[in-house]
């Protein structure tokens, strides 16, 4: 019998205390850390309301060394909107959660085999497919096991399995899981990879295979994603290319989709800034969506960090749903400039297009301009992030309801840690 625990704040506090005190005193090496991150956000629509709110994330973390080969990490997190409780006496803390809790055995990159078991954040390559969305106050956490096997001097093979939903849990009636293998093979010399000089290209080639399954109803999903990621530097230029294919069954129908992304970055203004040009393409098929009632031709980026790539206004968090299975293309420019000691001022310009524009008057979803400023801890005592985004809706965006009108988005975030 599984019992639900209602007094979670006290239980999580007790769990951390037990984790700290249960370690033998002779081997105990415990570090505490944490932080708070409040963020004000406002979104104004050309023909609608202007919602504003403040969200805040609070974290308390414990790191404990059990022995030279084993370590424990526990992270409690509260993510909420200011004013979302029922009143000033509401102490239920509905959003308090055990965000991470895992055991590490071995040392990643040093031990021949490294194991991590428990609830954990996970991210590979640029986090287009599996990642931890850092702008989200809640983020992603995965329950399962990661095994990292060292390949030669600098290569790595990660094998992982995560239980995303458990049918035996009181709030679920079906299972969902993610399994994968991700290999990283460095290119170039060890000296170049470590920051030394090299006359030839350096970087890494990453190959991956992911399989996710969902038994939500009788039309189950069995999806396999195969792909490669190439990162390389040649002189002052840095280039990244990622491609993937998806095959399998989606809600009982045959799935066939693909993704291709590429970007090139070069230094400007005597290396005080950089200019990035990129193109992203996620496949889509309007006819397949109309026939199957499911986006069987649309590439799904699974658990990726869309905020990082598809505009800071977060219009396309779920690409297949937002585009009704038509897919998306993004042609973008980014100009970045280093300010103060580690700060950054940046501007991104996006043009979003549907991949399949059949039956639409135009293929433009939206144009978006993002301006942002990040000031570092060394200057302010905490991290400050501020940004504004202007969005101009296109014909396709209006027709599909993905971008119903022009809009403005702004935010101001403080991040203080100890």
Secondary structure, 3 states (H helix, E strand, C coil): CCCCCCCHHHHHHHHHHHHHHCCCHHHCEEEEEEEEEEEEEEEEECCCCEEEEEEEEEEEEEEEEEECCEEEEEEEEEEEECCCCCCCCCCCCCCEEEEEEEEEECCCCCCCEEEEEEEECCCCCCCCCECCCCCCCCCCCEEEEEEEEEECCCEEEEEEEEEEECCCCCCCCCCEEEEEEEEEEEECCHHHHCCCCCCCCEEEEEEEEEEEEECCCCCCEEEEEEEEEEEEEECCEEEEEEEEEEEEEECCEEEEEEEEEEEEEEEECCCCEEEEEEEEEECCCHHHHHHHCCCCCCCCCCECCHHHHCCCCCCCCCHHHHCCCCCEEEEEEEEEEEECCCEEEEEEEEEEECCCCCCCCCCEEEEEEEEEEEECHHHHCCEEEEEEEEEEECHHHHHHCCCCCCEEEEEEEEEEEC
